[in-house]
Amino acid sequence: MAVLVAIASGYHSAMARHRPPSGRGTQLRTLTAPPPTAAATDPAVARAAIAAAGLQRRYAGAYTQTHLWQAANALMATMAYMRATGSRGYLPDLSATYQAHHTTDHFLGRYYDDEGWWVLTWVRAYQLTGHLAYLRQARSIFWAMTRGWTGTCGGGVLWRKQRTYKDAITNELFLQDAVLLHELTPGDTRYARWAVREWHWFSASGMLTGSHLVVDGLAGCQPDLASPVWTYNQGMLIGALVSLAAMTGHASPLTTAGQVAGAVIGSPALSPGGILREPCRPRSCGRDEPLFKGIFVASLKLLYDRVGGAPYQSYLRRNAAAMWAADRRGSAFGVRWAGPFRAPGMAAQASALDLLTTQIPASGR
C-alpha cells in the first residue's frame, strides 16, 4: 500500500512538471516525414518494409470492414513502422478506417477490451499525425469505456458488456490509455486519477502473481491461476507501467515491468530456446493469439528504450533473426517464430512487423 500511496503522490508532484507537447491540443497539424537517411539502406529497415508491404497488400482492406481489435493492432503495427522509418506511405489507412467507423460509433462494441485497443490506436494516430479528430475519437471511446468500471470484485473494468468477468488485458489497456490521454491533455487530473485508481485495483487483484507473470483473469474475484499465461498480458502491463512511471516520476513501476519482462525471457514455456511463443499449438491458436507476441515485443522495446539493458536487446535481436530465417515465406510470416512456417494471416503478419520494427536503428527514425 505504501508503494501505491507513493505513486499517487508522485502523480500530484508530476502534475507541476507536466507540459503539453508543443502545438498539440490547440490546432490541427500534419507532421512531415524526415528526409531520407543512410539508414534507409539498413537491412533491418528493409526487412520491416517487406513485412509492412505484405501486411498492406494482403489485409489493409479489412480495416474498414471490421472494428475488432485485430484491425486496431494491425494499424498500430503499421504506425510503429512509420514512426520508426519516417515513412508516411500508409497514412490513408488511418483516414479510411476512421471515416468507415467514426460516424456510427462502430468503435464501440460488446467488448470493453476492443474499445481499449481502439483508444490506443487513435492515441497513436494522433501522436503520428497531430490530427485532433483522432485524439477526440480516443477520448470519446475512453469515456464510454469507463462505464465498464463496476464494484464487482472491488473495481476494475469488465471484459464484456452485460457480464461480470474481469480480466487482465482490459484493465491493462485501461491503465495505458488513461496515462497516455493524461499526457495529451494539458492540466489534466481526470485521466490521471483513473490511472492511479486502476493500478491500485489491478496490483491488488492477484492477476500479477508472485512469479511476476500475469494470469488471464479472475474467477470468483480470485486470480484464475489455471488460466493460460498469454504473452500479450505480460506485454501490455510492461507498456502501461513504463507510461505510469513517466507520469508519476516513480521508479517502482519500472521495477515491476522489469520483473515481468525477466520472467517471460527466462520462462521455459514462453521462451523455449530464447524464442517467444504462446501456450497453444500453431494450428489451434485461433485468430487472436498470433497477435500476442507482437504486442509483447513492442512493449519490451518501450522498456528497453526507457532503461536500456543488453538482455532485452539481445532477446529482441535473437527473435527477429529466428523469425526471418525459420518463419517466413517471401513477405508472409507465420505464427511460430522458431519455425516451421505455418498459419500465416493478418494477426501473424502484424506481429511479425512489430518484431522487425524493434530492430530499426534510431538513425532510421
C-alpha positions in Angstrom: 0.0 0.0 0.0 2.9 2.4 0.7 4.0 2.0 -2.9 0.5 2.9 -4.1 0.5 6.0 -1.9 3.9 7.0 -3.3 2.6 6.6 -6.8 -0.4 8.7 -6.2 1.7 11.4 -4.5 4.2 11.2 -7.4 1.4 11.9 -9.8 0.5 15.1 -8.0 4.1 16.3 -8.0 4.5 15.3 -11.7 1.5 17.5 -12.5 3.5 20.5 -11.6 6.1 19.4 -14.2 3.7 18.5 -16.9 3.8 20.4 -20.1 1.8 19.6 -23.2 3.6 18.8 -26.4 4.3 21.9 -28.4 1.3 22.7 -30.7 -0.8 19.7 -29.6 -4.2 20.1 -28.2 -4.6 23.5 -29.8 -4.5 23.1 -33.5 -4.7 20.6 -36.4 -1.4 19.9 -38.0 0.3 17.3 -40.1 3.7 16.1 -39.4 6.1 15.9 -42.3 8.4 13.0 -42.8 12.0 13.5 -42.1 14.4 13.5 -45.0 15.8 10.1 -46.1 18.8 9.0 -44.2 21.5 6.4 -44.8 19.5 4.1 -42.5 17.1 3.6 -45.4 19.5 1.0 -46.7 19.9 -0.7 -43.4 18.9 -4.4 -43.6 16.6 -4.0 -40.6 14.6 -1.2 -42.3 14.4 -3.3 -45.5 13.1 -6.3 -43.7 10.5 -4.3 -41.8 9.4 -2.7 -45.1 8.9 -6.1 -46.6 6.6 -7.1 -43.7 4.7 -3.8 -43.8 4.2 -4.1 -47.6 3.0 -7.7 -47.1 0.5 -6.6 -44.4 -0.9 -3.8 -46.5 -1.1 -5.9 -49.7 -2.9 -8.8 -48.1 -5.0 -7.3 -45.4 -5.4 -3.5 -45.4 -8.8 -3.7 -46.9 -10.0 -5.5 -43.8 -9.5 -2.4 -41.6 -12.6 -0.7 -42.9 -14.7 -3.9 -42.8 -14.3 -4.6 -39.1 -13.9 -2.6 -35.9 -12.5 -5.6 -34.0 -9.2 -5.4 -32.2 -7.2 -7.3 -34.8 -7.6 -4.4 -37.2 -6.6 -1.9 -34.4 -3.4 -3.8 -33.8 -2.6 -4.2 -37.5 -2.9 -0.4 -37.8 -0.8 0.2 -34.7 2.0 -2.1 -36.1 1.9 -0.1 -39.3 2.1 3.2 -37.4 5.0 2.0 -35.4 6.8 1.2 -38.6 6.0 4.6 -40.0 7.3 6.3 -36.8 10.5 4.2 -36.8 11.3 4.9 -40.5 9.8 8.3 -41.2 7.6 6.8 -43.9 4.1 8.2 -44.2 3.1 5.9 -47.1 0.3 4.2 -45.2 -1.5 7.2 -43.7 -4.5 6.7 -45.9 -5.3 3.5 -43.9 -5.9 5.7 -40.8 -8.1 8.1 -42.6 -10.2 5.4 -44.3 -10.6 3.4 -41.1 -11.6 6.5 -39.1 -14.2 7.5 -41.8 -15.6 4.0 -42.1 -16.4 3.6 -38.4 -16.5 7.1 -36.7 -19.9 8.4 -37.6 -21.9 5.4 -36.4 -19.8 4.7 -33.2 -18.6 1.4 -34.7 -15.5 1.6 -32.5 -17.9 0.7 -29.6 -19.0 -2.9 -29.3 -19.8 -5.7 -26.9 -16.2 -6.0 -25.5 -14.5 -3.3 -23.5 -11.1 -4.6 -24.4 -11.8 -4.0 -28.1 -12.7 -0.4 -27.1 -9.4 -0.2 -25.2 -7.4 -1.2 -28.3 -9.1 1.5 -30.3 -8.4 4.2 -27.7 -4.7 3.2 -28.0 -4.9 3.2 -31.8 -6.3 6.7 -32.1 -3.8 8.0 -29.5 -1.0 6.6 -31.6 -2.6 8.0 -34.7 -2.7 11.5 -33.1 0.9 11.2 -32.0 1.9 10.3 -35.5 -0.2 12.9 -37.4 -1.3 15.6 -35.0 -4.9 15.4 -36.3 -7.1 16.4 -33.4 -10.0 14.3 -34.8 -8.1 11.2 -33.8 -7.5 12.5 -30.3 -11.1 13.4 -29.9 -12.0 9.9 -31.0 -9.7 8.3 -28.5 -11.2 10.4 -25.7 -14.8 9.6 -26.7 -14.1 5.8 -26.6 -12.3 6.1 -23.3 -15.2 7.7 -21.6 -17.5 5.1 -23.0 -15.1 2.5 -21.6 -15.4 4.0 -18.1 -19.0 2.7 -18.0 -17.5 -0.8 -17.7 -16.0 0.0 -14.3 -18.1 -1.7 -11.7 -18.0 -2.6 -8.0 -17.7 -6.3 -8.7 -14.5 -7.7 -7.2 -13.9 -4.2 -5.7 -13.5 -2.4 -9.0 -11.9 -2.9 -12.4 -13.4 -2.8 -16.0 -15.5 -5.6 -17.3 -14.2 -7.7 -20.2 -17.6 -7.9 -21.9 -20.7 -5.8 -21.5 -23.6 -7.5 -19.7 -21.2 -9.9 -18.0 -19.3 -9.8 -14.6 -16.0 -11.3 -15.8 -12.9 -9.2 -15.3 -9.6 -9.9 -17.0 -6.1 -8.6 -17.2 -5.9 -7.3 -20.8 -9.0 -5.0 -20.5 -7.6 -3.4 -17.3 -4.1 -3.1 -18.6 -5.4 -1.3 -21.6 -7.5 1.0 -19.4 -4.4 1.9 -17.4 -2.3 2.6 -20.5 -5.0 4.6 -22.2 -5.6 6.7 -19.1 -1.9 7.6 -18.8 -1.5 8.4 -22.4 -4.6 10.6 -22.5 -3.3 12.4 -19.4 -0.1 13.2 -21.2 -2.0 14.7 -24.1 -4.4 16.7 -22.0 -2.9 19.9 -20.6 -3.8 20.5 -16.9 -5.5 17.1 -16.7 -6.4 15.4 -13.4 -9.3 13.1 -14.5 -7.3 10.7 -16.7 -4.6 10.6 -14.1 -7.0 9.7 -11.3 -8.4 6.9 -13.4 -4.8 5.6 -14.0 -3.9 5.6 -10.3 -7.3 4.0 -9.4 -6.8 1.3 -12.0 -3.3 0.5 -10.9 -4.4 0.4 -7.2 -7.1 -2.2 -8.1 -5.0 -4.2 -10.6 -2.0 -4.6 -8.3 -4.2 -5.8 -5.5 -6.2 -8.2 -7.7 -3.7 -11.1 -7.7 -3.6 -11.3 -11.5 0.1 -10.3 -11.3 1.4 -13.4 -9.5 4.3 -13.9 -7.2 6.2 -15.4 -10.2 5.9 -12.0 -11.9 3.7 -13.4 -14.6 0.1 -12.2 -15.3 -2.7 -14.7 -15.5 -5.6 -14.1 -17.8 -8.3 -13.0 -15.4 -10.3 -13.6 -12.2 -12.6 -16.5 -11.2 -14.9 -15.6 -8.4 -12.8 -12.4 -7.7 -9.7 -14.5 -7.2 -6.9 -14.9 -9.7 -7.5 -17.8 -12.0 -4.2 -19.5 -11.7 -5.3 -22.2 -14.1 -5.8 -19.7 -16.9 -3.2 -19.5 -19.7 -0.3 -17.1 -19.4 -0.5 -15.3 -22.7 2.4 -13.1 -23.8 0.2 -10.1 -24.5 -0.9 -9.8 -20.9 2.7 -9.5 -19.9 3.4 -7.1 -22.7 0.5 -4.7 -22.1 1.4 -4.5 -18.4 5.0 -3.7 -19.2 4.0 -0.9 -21.6 1.4 0.5 -19.1 4.0 0.5 -16.3 6.6 2.3 -18.4 4.0 5.0 -19.0 2.9 5.1 -15.4 6.5 5.6 -14.3 6.8 8.6 -16.5 3.5 10.1 -15.2 4.3 9.6 -11.5 8.1 10.1 -11.6 8.5 6.9 -9.5 10.8 4.0 -10.4 8.7 1.3 -8.8 6.5 0.7 -11.9 9.7 0.2 -13.9 11.0 -2.3 -11.4 7.7 -4.3 -11.7 7.9 -4.0 -15.5 11.5 -5.4 -15.4 10.4 -8.3 -13.3 7.6 -9.2 -15.7 10.0 -8.9 -18.7 12.6 -11.1 -16.9 10.0 -13.7 -16.1 9.0 -14.0 -19.7 12.5 -14.1 -21.1 13.5 -16.7 -18.5 10.4 -18.9 -18.9 11.0 -22.3 -20.5 7.3 -22.3 -21.5 7.1 -18.8 -23.0 10.7 -18.5 -24.3 11.9 -22.1 -25.1 15.4 -21.7 -26.6 15.1 -18.0 -26.1 12.3 -17.6 -28.8 9.0 -16.2 -27.7 5.9 -18.5 -28.2 2.3 -18.8 -27.0 1.0 -21.7 -24.9 -1.0 -23.1 -27.9 -0.2 -25.2 -30.9 0.2 -23.2 -34.2 -2.8 -24.6 -35.9 -5.1 -24.2 -32.9 -4.1 -20.7 -31.8 -7.1 -19.1 -33.4 -7.3 -15.6 -34.9 -6.3 -13.7 -31.7 -3.3 -15.5 -30.3 -0.9 -14.8 -33.3 -1.1 -11.1 -32.4 0.0 -11.6 -28.8 3.8 -11.9 -29.4 4.0 -8.7 -31.3 2.3 -6.8 -28.5 4.8 -8.2 -26.1 7.9 -7.3 -28.1 6.6 -3.8 -28.9 6.2 -3.2 -25.1 9.6 -4.8 -24.3 11.1 -2.3 -26.8 9.4 0.6 -24.8 11.0 -0.7 -21.6 14.4 -1.1 -23.4 14.2 2.5 -24.7 13.5 3.7 -21.2 16.0 1.7 -19.1 18.4 0.0 -21.6 19.7 -3.4 -20.9 21.7 -5.8 -23.1 19.4 -8.8 -22.2 16.4 -7.1 -23.7 18.3 -6.0 -26.8 19.8 -9.5 -27.4 16.4 -11.1 -26.8 14.7 -9.0 -29.4 17.5 -9.5 -31.9 17.5 -13.2 -31.4 13.8 -13.4 -32.0 13.9 -11.3 -35.1 16.7 -13.4 -36.6 14.9 -16.6 -35.9 11.6 -15.5 -37.4 13.3 -14.2 -40.5 15.1 -17.5 -41.0 12.5 -20.0 -39.9 9.0 -18.5 -40.1 8.9 -16.7 -43.4 7.8 -17.5 -46.9 8.5 -14.5 -49.1 6.8 -11.5 -47.5 4.5 -13.6 -45.4 5.1 -14.7 -41.8 3.7 -17.4 -39.7 2.6 -17.9 -36.1 5.6 -19.7 -34.6 8.8 -17.6 -34.8 11.1 -20.6 -34.1 9.5 -22.2 -37.2 8.4 -24.0 -39.2 6.4 -21.6 -41.3 2.7 -22.2 -40.5 -0.7 -20.4 -40.3 0.0 -17.0 -41.9 -2.7 -14.4 -41.6 -3.3 -10.7 -40.6 -2.5 -11.3 -37.0 0.7 -13.2 -37.6 1.8 -10.6 -40.2 1.2 -7.7 -37.8 3.0 -9.5 -35.0 6.0 -10.0 -37.3 6.0 -6.4 -38.3 6.1 -5.3 -34.6 9.1 -7.5 -34.0 11.0 -6.4 -37.1 10.3 -2.7 -36.2 12.1 -3.2 -32.9 15.3 -3.8 -34.9 15.2 -0.5 -36.8 18.1 1.7 -35.7 17.4 5.1 -34.2 19.1 6.8 -37.2 16.3 5.4 -39.3 13.7 7.5 -37.5 
